[in-house]
């Protein structure tokens, strides 16, 4: 949970200095080799990483504590994030342009592949210890276990591209945008109403179990010092992520995504090892074929993913919490492997992850974003029930009775 973070300690200058240096070098490289927009997208990615870390905005933990304890602060923060996003996105997507630039939403078909992909992604969230954004920002924050999750996330993504065309051939509804189907205002009002209903349900369930809502995170810092060193209230993170996704829409012409880069990284490595991934149907799609043939720094999602890691590294150093440890229990390591594979495979089948399908999909008015949410939440329920086998701290304690 967000309010379980330790209080910040003295900044550790090496981590933020390294992050800042890498960011500046990366920005200069992109400015010279790709262009100004790509450089700005790296900075936006870094801002996303800092926001995710300082607000501890974890989709995985938010869903887990709601499923286990009916604590709903994380879910309510997600509803705030989505509400701000649709208010910003729907008018731009309805007009088809933003600041004079054409923009499109992340709208995808909703069918068997989305349901199954999101379901196993939800299981992978709980076993792997993070979602797509959570994996990146915790890696940047120094969590060595999440490097294992990330590696197998990439492997799972690559494996899925080998036969994802079969999954996409299964029954599905066509790509449906409620913005295009019903208009901006009706789509906006309907979306806001659903967000409000979900938030109200979480409030009632939390009060029903605990009598009152959980208090928010506190910090010894105020003002600018709290902004730089954290921790942030969840609502800061919710608004920040929505605004930065809007900036991504303006700069890239489409919303924020994460996991397509993982498939690309895996394909480039496999290609370098002699695997003919270019013959796979997925990599013959024009956009994918172009990405595979081009330098990775020309890929928007890859650049932003690197920015997220560097932004989280910067935040962790400023907060004084960057302290990697290689002590990973064996069962936890196995969970990271299984979880990473499920995350990678599921995200390709579902046309995205908690960011590309859930956050940006719903912000785009895509029906598949809502289907993803339901299926992934069910998967998270399964994952939560599997966690005690892998994580000792969550196993029920055996006690002797007097009988």
C-alpha positions in Angstrom: 0.0 0.0 0.0 1.0 3.6 -0.6 1.0 4.5 3.1 3.3 1.6 4.1 6.4 3.2 2.5 9.2 4.1 4.8 9.8 7.7 5.6 12.4 9.3 3.4 16.0 9.5 4.5 19.0 11.6 3.4 19.3 11.8 -0.4 21.9 9.4 -1.9 23.6 11.7 -4.4 25.2 9.0 -6.7 21.8 7.6 -7.9 20.2 10.9 -8.8 23.4 12.2 -10.3 23.7 9.1 -12.5 20.1 9.3 -13.5 20.3 13.0 -14.4 23.5 12.4 -16.4 22.0 9.5 -18.3 18.9 11.6 -19.0 20.9 14.6 -20.3 23.1 12.3 -22.5 20.0 10.5 -23.8 18.2 13.8 -24.5 21.2 15.2 -26.4 21.5 11.9 -28.4 17.8 11.9 -29.3 17.8 15.6 -30.3 20.7 15.0 -32.7 19.7 11.6 -34.1 15.9 11.6 -34.0 14.4 14.9 -33.2 13.0 17.3 -30.7 9.8 15.4 -30.0 11.6 12.2 -29.3 13.8 14.0 -26.8 10.7 15.5 -25.1 9.2 12.0 -24.9 12.2 10.8 -23.0 11.7 13.6 -20.5 8.0 12.8 -20.3 8.9 9.1 -19.6 11.3 10.3 -16.8 8.5 12.4 -15.3 6.2 9.3 -15.4 8.9 7.3 -13.6 9.3 9.9 -10.9 5.6 10.2 -10.5 5.0 6.5 -10.3 7.8 6.1 -7.7 7.0 9.1 -5.5 3.3 8.3 -5.4 4.0 4.5 -5.1 1.3 4.3 -7.8 1.1 0.5 -8.1 -1.8 -1.0 -9.9 -0.9 -4.5 -8.5 -0.7 -3.5 -4.9 -3.9 -1.4 -5.1 -5.9 -4.3 -6.5 -4.3 -6.8 -4.0 -5.2 -4.8 -0.9 -8.7 -4.3 -2.2 -9.2 -8.0 -2.9 -7.7 -9.1 0.5 -8.6 -6.2 2.8 -11.2 -4.1 1.0 -8.9 -1.1 1.2 -9.9 1.0 -1.8 -7.7 4.1 -1.8 -5.6 2.8 -4.7 -8.7 2.0 -6.8 -10.2 5.4 -6.1 -7.0 7.0 -7.2 -7.2 5.0 -10.4 -10.7 6.4 -11.0 -9.5 9.9 -10.4 -6.7 9.3 -13.0 -9.2 7.9 -15.5 -11.6 10.8 -14.9 -9.0 13.5 -15.5 -7.8 11.5 -18.6 -11.2 11.2 -20.3 -11.9 14.9 -19.7 -8.7 15.7 -21.5 -8.7 13.0 -24.1 -12.2 12.7 -25.4 -12.5 16.2 -26.9 -9.1 15.8 -28.6 -10.0 12.4 -30.0 -13.4 13.5 -31.1 -11.8 16.4 -33.0 -9.0 14.1 -34.3 -6.3 16.7 -33.6 -4.5 18.3 -30.6 -2.6 21.5 -30.9 -2.8 21.2 -34.7 -1.4 17.7 -34.7 -3.4 14.5 -35.7 -4.1 12.2 -32.8 -5.6 8.7 -32.5 -6.6 6.6 -29.5 -5.5 3.1 -28.6 -8.7 1.3 -29.7 -8.5 -2.4 -30.3 -10.9 -5.4 -30.8 -12.4 -7.0 -27.7 -12.7 -10.7 -27.9 -11.3 -14.1 -26.7 -7.7 -13.0 -26.9 -8.3 -9.9 -24.8 -10.2 -11.8 -22.2 -7.6 -14.6 -21.9 -4.6 -12.3 -22.2 -5.9 -9.9 -19.5 -6.8 -12.7 -17.2 -3.3 -14.3 -17.3 -1.8 -10.8 -17.1 -3.8 -10.3 -13.9 -2.3 -13.5 -12.4 1.1 -12.4 -13.6 0.7 -9.1 -11.8 0.4 -10.8 -8.4 3.1 -13.4 -9.0 5.6 -11.1 -10.8 5.1 -8.4 -8.2 4.1 -5.6 -10.5 2.3 -4.6 -13.7 4.1 -3.1 -16.7 4.6 0.4 -15.2 5.2 -1.1 -11.8 7.9 -3.4 -13.2 9.7 -0.5 -14.8 9.6 1.9 -11.9 10.6 -0.7 -9.3 13.5 -1.7 -11.5 14.6 1.9 -11.6 14.1 2.2 -7.9 16.6 -0.6 -7.3 14.5 -3.7 -6.9 16.7 -6.6 -8.2 13.9 -9.2 -8.1 12.0 -7.1 -10.6 14.8 -7.4 -13.1 14.0 -11.1 -13.2 10.3 -10.2 -13.8 11.3 -7.8 -16.5 13.5 -10.3 -18.3 10.8 -12.9 -18.4 8.2 -10.2 -19.3 10.3 -9.6 -22.4 10.6 -13.3 -23.1 6.8 -13.8 -22.7 6.2 -10.9 -25.1 8.4 -12.4 -27.7 6.9 -15.9 -27.4 3.4 -14.4 -27.9 4.4 -12.6 -31.1 5.3 -16.0 -32.6 1.7 -17.1 -32.8 -0.4 -14.1 -31.7 -2.0 -14.2 -35.2 -3.9 -17.4 -34.1 -5.2 -15.7 -31.0 -6.3 -12.6 -33.0 -8.2 -14.9 -35.4 -10.5 -16.1 -32.6 -14.0 -14.5 -32.2 -14.1 -10.9 -31.2 -16.0 -7.7 -31.4 -14.5 -5.1 -33.8 -12.6 -2.2 -32.4 -15.2 0.1 -30.9 -14.7 3.7 -29.6 -17.5 5.1 -27.6 -16.3 8.5 -28.5 -16.9 7.8 -32.2 -20.0 5.8 -31.6 -21.9 8.0 -29.2 -20.2 11.4 -29.3 -17.8 13.2 -26.9 -20.3 14.4 -24.3 -22.4 11.2 -23.9 -19.2 9.1 -23.8 -17.7 11.5 -21.2 -20.8 11.5 -19.0 -21.1 7.7 -19.1 -17.5 7.2 -18.3 -17.5 9.6 -15.4 -20.6 8.0 -14.0 -19.0 4.5 -14.1 -15.8 5.9 -12.4 -18.0 7.5 -9.7 -19.9 4.3 -9.1 -16.7 2.2 -8.7 -15.3 4.8 -6.3 -18.5 4.8 -4.2 -18.6 1.0 -4.1 -15.0 0.9 -2.8 -15.9 3.5 -0.1 -18.9 1.5 1.1 -17.0 -1.8 1.1 -14.0 -0.3 3.0 -16.2 1.4 5.6 -18.3 -1.7 5.9 -15.2 -3.8 6.8 -13.1 -1.2 8.7 -15.5 1.5 9.9 -13.6 4.3 8.3 -11.3 5.0 5.3 -7.6 4.5 5.6 -5.6 7.7 6.1 -3.3 8.8 3.3 0.5 8.7 3.2 2.4 11.3 5.3 5.8 12.9 4.8 8.2 14.9 6.9 8.7 17.2 3.9 6.5 20.1 2.7 6.2 22.0 -0.5 9.0 21.7 -3.1 11.0 19.4 -0.8 8.1 16.9 -0.7 7.7 17.2 -4.5 11.3 16.3 -5.0 11.8 13.7 -2.2 8.3 12.3 -1.7 6.3 10.4 -0.8 3.3 11.9 -2.6 -0.4 11.5 -1.9 -2.0 9.1 -4.3 -4.1 11.9 -5.9 -0.9 13.7 -6.9 0.1 10.6 -8.7 -3.3 10.1 -10.3 -3.4 13.7 -11.7 0.2 13.6 -12.7 -0.1 10.4 -14.7 -3.2 11.7 -16.5 -1.5 15.0 -17.4 1.6 13.2 -18.6 -0.4 10.7 -20.7 -2.0 13.8 -22.3 1.4 15.2 -23.0 2.3 11.8 -24.6 -0.8 12.1 -26.8 0.2 15.6 -27.9 3.8 14.6 -28.7 3.4 11.1 -30.1 0.0 11.4 -31.6 -1.3 8.5 -29.5 -1.5 7.7 -25.8 1.0 6.1 -23.5 1.9 2.5 -23.9 4.7 0.2 -22.5 4.7 -3.4 -23.5 5.1 -3.2 -27.3 8.7 -2.2 -26.6 9.3 -5.4 -24.6 8.3 -7.5 -27.6 10.5 -5.4 -29.8 13.5 -5.7 -27.5 13.1 -9.5 -27.4 12.7 -9.7 -31.2 15.9 -7.6 -31.8 17.9 -9.9 -29.4 16.5 -13.0 -31.0 17.1 -11.7 -34.4 20.7 -11.0 -33.4 21.0 -14.6 -32.2 20.0 -15.9 -35.6 16.2 -16.4 -35.0 14.3 -15.4 -38.1 11.6 -13.4 -36.3 11.0 -11.3 -39.4 9.2 -14.3 -40.9 6.6 -14.3 -38.1 3.3 -12.9 -39.1 3.3 -10.3 -36.3 6.6 -8.9 -37.5 5.4 -8.6 -41.1 2.7 -6.1 -40.1 4.0 -2.8 -41.6 4.4 -0.9 -38.4 6.0 -3.8 -36.6 8.3 -4.6 -39.5 9.5 -1.0 -39.6 10.2 -1.0 -35.8 12.2 -4.2 -36.1 14.3 -2.8 -39.0 14.9 0.6 -37.3 17.2 1.5 -34.5 15.5 1.1 -31.1 16.0 4.8 -30.2 13.5 5.6 -33.0 10.8 3.7 -31.2 8.7 6.0 -29.0 7.6 3.3 -26.5 11.2 2.1 -26.0 12.5 5.7 -25.4 9.7 6.3 -22.9 10.3 3.0 -21.1 14.0 3.9 -20.6 12.8 7.3 -19.4 10.6 5.7 -16.8 13.5 3.6 -15.4 15.7 6.7 -15.2 13.0 8.8 -13.6 12.4 6.2 -11.0 16.1 6.0 -10.3 16.2 9.7 -9.9 13.2 9.6 -7.5 14.7 6.8 -5.4 18.0 8.6 -5.0 16.3 11.8 -4.0 14.2 9.9 -1.5 17.2 8.2 -0.1 15.7 4.7 -0.8 17.9 3.4 -3.6 19.5 0.3 -2.0 19.5 -2.8 -4.3 19.7 -6.2 -2.7 20.3 -9.5 -4.4 18.8 -11.5 -1.6 15.8 -13.1 -3.3 14.1 -16.2 -1.8 13.9 -19.1 -4.2 10.1 -19.3 -4.3 9.9 -15.6 -4.9 12.3 -16.0 -7.7 10.2 -18.7 -9.3 7.1 -16.5 -8.9 9.0 -13.7 -10.8 9.8 -16.1 -13.6 6.2 -17.4 -13.9 4.7 -13.9 -13.4 7.0 -12.3 -16.0 6.1 -14.9 -18.6 2.3 -14.4 -17.9 2.7 -10.7 -18.1 4.5 -10.7 -21.4 2.3 -13.3 -23.1 -0.9 -11.8 -21.8 -0.1 -8.2 -22.7 0.4 -9.2 -26.4 -2.8 -11.1 -26.6 -4.8 -8.3 -24.9 -3.4 -5.5 -27.1 -1.7 -4.0 -24.1 -1.2 -3.9 -20.4 -2.5 -1.9 -17.4 -1.3 1.2 -19.2 -1.8 0.5 -23.0 -5.1 -1.4 -22.6 -6.6 -0.3 -19.3 -5.4 3.3 -18.7 -4.9 4.5 -22.3 -7.6 2.2 -23.7 -10.3 3.6 -21.4 -9.0 7.1 -21.9 -9.3 6.5 -25.6 -13.0 5.3 -25.2 -12.1 1.8 -26.3 -14.5 -1.0 -25.4 -11.5 -3.4 -25.0 -10.2 -1.3 -22.1 -13.3 -2.1 -20.1 -13.1 -5.8 -21.1 -9.5 -5.8 -20.0 -10.3 -4.3 -16.6 -12.9 -7.0 -15.8 -10.8 -9.9 -17.0 -7.6 -8.6 -15.4 -9.4 -8.0 -12.1 -10.6 -11.7 -12.1 -7.0 -12.8 -12.8 -5.7 -10.7 -9.9 -8.2 -12.5 -7.6 -6.6 -15.8 -8.7 -3.1 -14.4 -8.4 -3.8 -13.2 -4.9 -4.8 -16.7 -3.9 -1.7 -18.2 -5.4 0.7 -15.7 -3.7 1.0 -17.5 -0.3 2.7 -20.5 -1.9 5.5 -18.2 -3.2 5.8 -15.5 -0.5 6.5 -16.7 3.0 5.1 -13.5 4.6 1.7 -14.1 3.2 1.4 -17.8 4.3 -1.1 -18.4 7.1 0.5 -19.1 10.5 0.0 -22.5 11.9 -1.1 -22.5 15.6 -1.7 -25.2 18.1 -5.1 -25.4 19.6 -5.9 -26.6 23.1 -8.3 -29.3 21.8 
